[in-house]
Structure formats: structure tokens, C-alpha cells
Amino acid sequence: MQCVVVYDIPDDGKRTKIADVCQDYGLDRIQYSAFLGNLAPTHQEELMIKIGDVLGKLPGNIQLFPICEKDWKARRVIDQKPDPDRTEGASQSPEEPQDAG
């Protein structure tokens, strides 16, 4: 079953370790603090236990959302990658030719 895991964890070290645990379970990072992937229900439970162990007593909010097949098929995605030929803040219009004289 497809799952989304999102979290808000103030501690940088714990946040990094929790990201590693998500990746160990085969989840793909879709945002800085959001992962997506296919997990069986038993692996969903295991993942949340491991994440809880890593977090320990520190503050944090971790949520796992299982997504049924019907809802997964109904999802809408916009996934635009940056254009490597453009730099941020570059002018959108073509450059004016320089006067050679």
C-alpha cells in the first residue's frame, strides 16, 4: 500500500536519522520532510516504531498516511524540475543585443 510519511522535528540530528530510516524502508523523499513509498501494513508499523525509537523523548510530530489504491489513482501531481540552463532570477526575455559601436 502506498504511504506518505511527513514529519516536523526541530532537532537536526534526529531529523536526519529519521530521514535515513525512511530511506532504509525504500521510501522516496518528495519534500524536505515528506517521504512516499509502498509499505505493507506490518512494515508501516515497524517503521513507526523505529522512528519513535530514534526520536526518543525529543519533541516532534510524525504522521504516516496509508493511501488506498482508489485514492492513489485519483491523486494529482505537478512535478516540475528546475531547468539546468536557467539560473534563478534570470530575465525571462531574450537579452538585448549589445551595441558594438
N, C-alpha and C positions, 0 to 999 in steps of 0.2 A: 504494500500500500504506500502511495506517495505521502510524504510528510514534510511539513515545514517546521523548522526549529528556529525560534527567534529568542534573543536574549538582550538584557540590559544589565551589564556587570561593570561597576565602577573600577574595580581593581584590574590594571593592565595585565599583570601576570596570570591571574585566574582566567581572564577573558581569552588570552592566547591559548592557555591549556584547554579550555572548553572548546575552542575552535578546532584544536588538534584532535580532541575526542570525536567531534562531529565528523571530521575528515576521516578518522580511523574507521568510522562506520559507513564510509562510502558516500557521505553527503557532500554535495557541491555548494560552495559559497555563492549566494546570489546577491547578497548585500554584505556590508561590513559585519553585521551581527545577525545574519539570517542564512540558513542552510536549507537545502532541498534535496530529497532523495527517496529512494524506495526502501522501506523498512518493514519487515514482518512485525506483527504485534509484540512478539517476545523480544525482538531487538529494540523496539520502541521503549519497552520497559527497562531493558538493560541500559540503554543509552541514558535515560533519565536518572537511573541510579548512579551511573558513573559520573554524570555531570554534577549531580548532587554531592557526591563524594569529593570531587575536585573543588567545588565551591566551598564546601565546609560550612562554617558559621558566618562567612562574609556575606554582606548584602548582595542581592542580585535577583533578577526575575528571568526565569527561563520557561518558555512555553513551547510545547510540541503540538502541532495540529495535524492529525491524520486527515487525509483527503480521499474520499471515496472515488471510485472510477468515474461515476457520473459527473461529479463536481470537477474532477481533474480534466475531463474532456471539455467542460464548459469554461475553463479558465481562459483569460485573455492576457496576452503578453506583449509588451513593447520592449524590445531588447536592442537598443542602438549602441553600437560600438563606436568609439571615437575614430575619426578619420586621421590616420597617421600622417597624412600630407598637410593637415591644417593644424595650426597652433592655436591655443586658446586665446581669445581676444583679437584674432586676426580679422582684418577687414573683410566683409562679405562681398564687396565689389572688386572687380579687377583693378589692379594698380594702374594709375595714370602713367603714360609713357613720360620719361624724363626728357626735358628739352636739352638737346645736345649742343645748343648754341649759346 
